[in-house]
């Protein structure tokens, strides 16, 4: 995944583009580059490293004037991170410049053909192949840039969001999209381009999200023209009003976005059920579910497809749907599901979960499911995202922007939304009594306050982190609803501290992982009073007898685990199916503090990007 940003209009482009790259750096941060046009020549600079490195180079190296500019922050796919492979890329003539998010799968065959025609290549990227293909088409067909882009893209296999300009036509930028997100901000005689709306929210609230296989020509002083890449048909632009605000994408006094987003969880969970959960009336209102209730009630099963943290949220949902609504659930890695030949029928409901709504494998899984007649319900956070548009119906989590690469509030808000769905279906199916239903609604309403209480353990979690920050391995154990939380806790530690960690069902410890336990091995055990508490206490005793270091996540007031564990972190009591919303909090904090103590880049961990929009 990469971040692209661009501007054409009456303002100086550099401040807009460089600030946009800083906001998009969560999408890729191994290299960055910018191209500016001042009416006479293109000023291009790019470098391996962070956007800050690019900014330092730009402000010492070149003129940064010009009212047309494009920029790119990279997460490497083709070609190692270095100055040469960084974007933007020139065509051989030096007339055309491109930035690109995505992968051109048939780049090798295209490259060989272009080499045979006399083209040379400076980088190892698929993007340089694409810009020279566009130039070749433009030159041979003697056509304008927009038409050349269209013809070239019809020869391409893969995914892309691109922005291209021609120094001989300095009043236009051509953009196109397939499989990677692209937003266009509409101002007064000006256009903004970005992978998401964050780079231009202070300039305009009006945006167009291009659909797959659409392109647009942005000309100064002209109305936007959107066409289909396949058949050149004109498309009426759909302008949306952005709900994003500037405060949501700033750190707000926190040292890292991740910590800010951990602390935003009480309000994010509240926003997820606001207007949907009416406990006084014993009502859950979700239009996407209500409008399709017959399909849900007639479904043979629910298949959940997701990746990473969203997959863990799906595992929690499996327990919740089956326990409350008595609907069979299967949870699939979207990256595996899409390449199998799964047995799917018209009586299946597929729930696709993705924070960004742009995850490539999840999108592909949706298309596969729809091709077999399944009904697809999307759960995502980003309004107007590809998954939101591709699904038959869906619901937003309303968590607000999540900038930190390691998801935190995405996980808890996804669980909250899926819990609302399960409760509504349980009531419709009659698998819960009215008193049970009301009790669950009332308890769910208390969760934001209880998350706030769980966050009060932060100082103590920090002292525990200091003790275990130099550990080489870590084991996370949980049972029932909290087994997926163990998986998620281990993932968080791996993602941002680079400490090897694994999550297991507590009972599976005896089937292999127990061999790893010694006095050097910290084991985090989720041992709340609800569920299989006595069994988990027994597992803890087995660990203790092998000198393992135990960190217990326990219900407030616990006595039994406190006597056995080296450290206990308390969370408030709640009903069993809601415990994951609380037990995950100390695990997020523990990972965060360990990573900070190890001087890791918490918001931008190595080799990772926020949303995987390519395979």
Secondary structure, 3 states (H helix, E strand, C coil): CCEEEEEECCCCHHHHHHHHHHHCHHHCCCEEEEEEECCCCEEEEEEECCHHHHHHHHHHHCCCCCCEEEEEEECCCCCCCCCCCCCCEECCCCCEEEEEEEEECCHHHHHHHHHHCCCCCCCCCHHHHHHHHHHHHHHHHCCCHHHHHHHHHCCCCEEEEEEEEECCEEEEEEEEEEECCCEEEECCCCEEEECCHHHHCCCCCEEEECCCCEEEEEECCCCCEEEECCCCCEECCCCEECCCCHHHHCCCCCCCHHHHHHHCHHHHHHHHHCCCEEHHHCEECCHHHHCCHHHHHHCCEEEEEECHHHHHHHHHHHHHHHHHHCCCEEEEEHHHHCCCCCCCCCCEEEEEEECCCCCHHHHHHHHHHHHCCCEEEEEECCCCCHHHHHCCEEEECCCCCCCCCCCCHHHHHHHHHHHHHHHHHHHHHCCCCHHHHHHHHHHHHHHHHHHHHHHCCHHHHHHHHHHHCCCCEEEEEECHHHHHHHHHHHHHHHHHHCCEEEEEEHHHHHHCHHHHCCCCCEEEEEECCCCCHHHHHHHHHHHHCCCCEEEEEEECCCCHHHHHCCEEEEECCCCHHHCHHHHHHHHHHHHHHHHHHCCCCCCCCCCCCCCCCCC
